[in-house]
Amino acid sequence: MKHILLAEDDVDYASILKQYLEISG
């Protein structure tokens, strides 16, 4: 799974997962 967003240390995995799902359909 490739990350849509990359924060410095605080990675909001919930937001990343949400975007990933939206893009994946």
N, C-alpha and C positions, 0 to 999 in steps of 0.2 A: 504494500500500500504506500503510494507516494503522498507526501505531505503537500497539501494545497497552500497552507500558510506555515511560515517558520518564524516563531518568536525567538527571542534571544535565549532565555532560560525558562521563562514562563510560557509554556505551550498550552494553548487552550484546545485540548484534544476534542472537546465537545463541539467547538466551532469548526474545527478541521473536519471532523467526521460528518457534521451536518453538510458542509460544502461538498465533501466527497460524495455523499449520498445524492445530493441535488444534481451534481454533474453526472453521476453514474445513471441517474434516472431511477 
